[in-house]
Amino acid sequence: MVGGNRANHFFLPTRGQRKQSMSAEATTKKNAATAQACWSCGAETGGGHFCASCKKIQPLASGTDYFALLGLPRKLTLDTADLERRFHQLSWKLHPDNFGRGSEYERELSLERSSQLNDAYRALREPISRVEYLLASAGMRREGQQKQQAPPELLEEVFELNESLDELRAARKAGGDPAEMAALTRKLEAARAGFEEKLGVVDAEMELLSREWDRQGAPDAGTQVGQAGAAAELSAGQRKVMERMNDVLNRRSYIRNLAQSVQKELAEA
């Protein structure tokens, strides 16, 4: 978390004191979050981090997504330098150190928003995790058994890989001939390199799909796609792109697992 550990320098009241002092504020918070009105002065906030009128920090609006939290368009092709700049700026503004003289409620809001901000940055800073978040927030990330099934084009390679792995394990257990072990190791190293190359191809395919999603006219940051029933608001074209992205993610996950399995065996050879 940006800003150091000074947040530990203030002290919280006991549970009983907290319950008594927070009851009125908790009710206000609930009502304000529903109407997106400032809990302190009642002005309209529009879901922003701070009230433009009284400058008080605000509770997270229900359904706020990570793109909106960082003030970004709901697109997959992002300027990572801009993303990092926004993250660091907001980290400083929302850090609990800035609310040491505020109420307990304001400090809790600071911690809540800071935690959510960190989660948002982690999800959006990498292209693949960005796609995963987009699909999950729309209720369209489907893994299940499909994640464990070998893509048809890899069936033969997976069969040969399993044979080579079994041979290597058997040879290692029997204290096999060094020349045989070296040959099996070279074979597995070639297989791992092939899987790494395939991952690069899959990532390039995902990049094209990400650009296609952006061209389809992605909903802006204020559209809560992740809320119940919101997936129905997607166009047929957007749905089709998301389904293809989901398939590519499953294929990528399978290939990555293969590469990791081979690497693990090579490390033990």
NORSULCOR-V166600 format. One record per backbone hydrogen bond with DSSP energy under -0.5 kcal/mol. CO is the residue of the C=O (numbers start at 1). NH is the residue of the N-H. E is the energy in kcal/mol with one decimal. If there is no record, write none. Layout:
BEGIN
co = (CO	CO)
nh = (NH	NH)
e = (E	E)
END
This chain:
BEGIN
co = (1	5	6	7	14	15	16	17	18	19	22	23	24	25	26	27	28	29	30	31	32	32	36	36	38	43	45	49	51	56	61	65	66	67	68	73	76	78	79	80	81	82	83	84	85	86	87	88	89	90	91	95	96	97	99	103	104	105	106	107	108	109	110	111	112	113	114	115	116	117	118	119	120	121	126	127	128	129	130	131	132	133	134	135	135	136	140	141	143	143	144	145	145	146	151	152	154	155	156	157	158	159	160	161	162	163	164	165	166	167	168	169	170	171	172	177	178	179	180	181	182	183	184	185	186	187	188	189	190	191	192	193	194	195	196	197	198	199	200	201	202	203	204	205	206	207	208	209	210	211	212	214	214	219	220	222	223	224	227	229	230	231	235	236	237	238	239	240	241	242	243	244	245	246	247	248	249	250	251	252	253	254	255	256	257	258	259	260	261	262	263	264	265	266)
nh = (4	8	9	10	18	19	20	21	22	23	26	27	28	29	30	31	32	33	34	35	36	37	45	46	42	38	48	58	55	51	64	69	70	72	71	75	78	80	83	84	85	86	87	88	89	90	91	92	93	94	95	98	99	100	102	107	108	109	110	111	112	113	114	115	116	117	118	119	120	121	122	123	124	125	130	131	132	133	134	135	136	137	138	140	141	139	142	143	146	147	147	148	149	149	154	155	158	159	160	161	162	163	164	165	166	167	168	169	170	171	172	173	174	176	175	181	182	183	184	185	186	187	188	189	190	191	192	193	194	195	196	197	198	199	200	201	202	203	204	205	206	207	208	209	210	211	212	213	214	215	216	217	218	74	223	224	225	227	230	232	233	234	239	240	241	242	243	244	245	246	247	248	249	250	251	252	253	254	255	256	257	258	259	260	261	262	263	264	265	266	267	268	269	269)
e = (-0.9	-2.0	-2.0	-0.8	-2.8	-2.6	-1.9	-2.6	-2.2	-0.8	-3.0	-1.6	-2.1	-2.7	-2.2	-2.0	-2.7	-2.6	-1.4	-1.7	-1.6	-1.7	-2.6	-0.9	-1.1	-3.6	-1.2	-2.7	-1.6	-2.4	-2.0	-2.1	-1.4	-3.0	-1.3	-2.6	-1.0	-1.0	-2.4	-2.5	-2.2	-2.6	-2.2	-2.5	-2.2	-2.6	-2.6	-1.9	-2.0	-2.7	-0.8	-2.0	-2.1	-1.0	-1.1	-1.9	-2.3	-2.3	-2.1	-2.3	-2.4	-2.8	-2.5	-2.3	-2.2	-2.5	-2.1	-2.0	-2.4	-2.5	-2.2	-1.9	-2.1	-1.7	-2.1	-1.8	-2.5	-2.3	-2.3	-2.6	-2.5	-2.9	-1.0	-3.2	-0.6	-1.3	-0.9	-0.5	-1.0	-0.6	-0.9	-1.3	-0.8	-0.5	-2.6	-1.1	-2.9	-2.1	-2.2	-2.6	-2.5	-1.7	-2.4	-2.7	-2.3	-2.4	-2.4	-2.4	-2.4	-2.6	-2.5	-2.3	-2.0	-3.5	-0.8	-2.5	-2.5	-2.1	-2.3	-2.3	-2.3	-1.9	-2.2	-2.5	-2.0	-1.8	-2.8	-2.2	-1.9	-2.2	-2.4	-2.1	-2.0	-2.1	-1.6	-1.7	-2.6	-2.6	-1.8	-2.0	-2.3	-2.0	-1.8	-2.0	-2.4	-2.0	-1.9	-2.5	-2.0	-2.1	-1.5	-1.1	-0.6	-0.5	-2.0	-0.6	-1.9	-1.3	-2.3	-1.1	-1.9	-1.5	-2.4	-2.1	-2.1	-2.4	-2.5	-2.0	-2.4	-2.3	-2.0	-2.3	-2.4	-2.1	-2.2	-2.9	-2.6	-2.0	-2.4	-2.8	-2.1	-1.9	-2.4	-2.4	-2.2	-2.3	-2.2	-2.1	-1.9	-2.5	-2.0	-1.1	-0.8	-0.5)
END
